[in-house]
Amino acid sequence: MILQNNTVLVVGANGRIGSVISKRLLEEGANVIAADITLQNLKNNEFGVYKDQFLKIEMDITNKESIEKAFEFALSKFGKIDSAINTSYPKGSEYGKHFFDVSYDSFTENLSLHVGGFFLFMQICAKYSLSSNQKFSLLNFSSIYGNIAPRFEIYENTDMTTPVEYAAMKSAIQHLSQYVSAFTKNSKFRVNCISPGGISDNQDAKFLAKYKKFSREKGMLDVEDLLGTVLYLISESSEYVCGQNIIVDDGFVV
Ligand SMILES: NC(=O)c1ccc[n+]([C@@H]2O[C@H](COP(=O)([O-])OP(=O)(O)OC[C@H]3O[C@@H](n4cnc5c(N)ncnc54)[C@H](O)[C@@H]3O)[C@@H](O)[C@H]2O)c1
């Protein structure tokens, strides 16, 4: 149990990736603060055995007061927070349209919510660490599409694509993580990114086959395939790793 006596704040804990991470952190002995704008998927019975290690909090990363309240509540229960993992996915109502159908307002709304939210959360985590002199490791979820242009050919004849907003959001998160790393040098705060490839979710078989051709062996990954890298980046094993982005994609981008 590599995270005994650690308290980890997971944002987006109601989601596909965040819920699996939360469960694994509990198994590794961590106290987990499961935060999300909605908590409907996090059933108490699933996490019941860990009830003393587990706290659910409704939190919106686009709202400063909401994040600050979550920190207060979490600190009143656990006394300190050692790390945070931001797996949230804020997006606007018009998110994901065809490139030529994306309006200026929709583009800027999506960037405002997603990049703005990740920025705000990073700022509050860094402030907490610096003001309390608390060691803190923050892990931001970016994506391979923050690193490379989409391989549009794999989406041909499907109703899927990589939205232009996504590319802008995810690349910005990588650069902001470096900015904040540079800004917080000489402190106990560090921030890194993980950039997963696609995660399996009952996608069309033809799409999966095309995706796999760019990969080494597996193609689309399961959330479980990310856990080793997630645990590494929030634990002491990566104590001197700062401002980095680790791509976990079975070789899709190379
Ligand atoms: N699933 C993939 O294939 C994949 C691949 C690469 C990167 N990612 C990234 O990983 C992260 C998690 O992806 P996922 O598939 O689990 O997404 P998801 O949509 O299943 O989960 C995201 C969670 O974020 C929450 N959320 C949305 N807005 C919020 C806000 N303002 N404040 C707090 N919580 C909010 C949602 O309620 C949801 O529970 C995302 O940032 C995504 O871009 C996902």
The ligand as an ORCA input file, in Angstrom:
! r2SCAN-3c Opt
* xyz 0 1
  N     -11.703      8.914    -22.019
  C     -10.698      9.092    -22.865
  O     -10.581      8.417    -23.907
  C      -9.651     10.125    -22.551
  C      -8.434     10.107    -23.263
  C      -7.473     11.068    -22.982
  C      -7.721     12.022    -22.012
  N      -8.902     12.025    -21.339
  C      -9.130     13.062    -20.324
  O      -9.311     12.442    -19.070
  C     -10.247     13.188    -18.300
  C     -11.364     12.231    -17.822
  O     -12.024     11.663    -18.939
  P     -13.301     10.728    -18.755
  O     -13.407      9.908    -19.976
  O     -13.254     10.071    -17.418
  O     -14.465     11.835    -18.789
  P     -15.922     11.737    -18.128
  O     -16.758     12.704    -18.877
  O     -16.362     10.326    -17.979
  O     -15.663     12.297    -16.654
  C     -15.391     13.655    -16.417
  C     -16.019     14.071    -15.106
  O     -15.786     15.483    -14.948
  C     -16.921     16.021    -14.294
  N     -16.978     17.466    -14.510
  C     -17.389     18.125    -15.620
  N     -17.327     19.455    -15.414
  C     -16.863     19.633    -14.135
  C     -16.591     20.784    -13.350
  N     -16.814     22.018    -13.820
  N     -16.123     20.611    -12.093
  C     -15.917     19.361    -11.594
  N     -16.169     18.240    -12.298
  C     -16.630     18.367    -13.562
  C     -18.110     15.279    -14.910
  O     -19.259     15.362    -14.078
  C     -17.565     13.864    -15.050
  O     -17.910     13.056    -13.935
  C     -10.755     14.325    -19.189
  O     -10.066     15.515    -18.867
  C     -10.405     13.859    -20.581
  O     -10.162     14.918    -21.456
  C      -9.859     11.091    -21.574
*
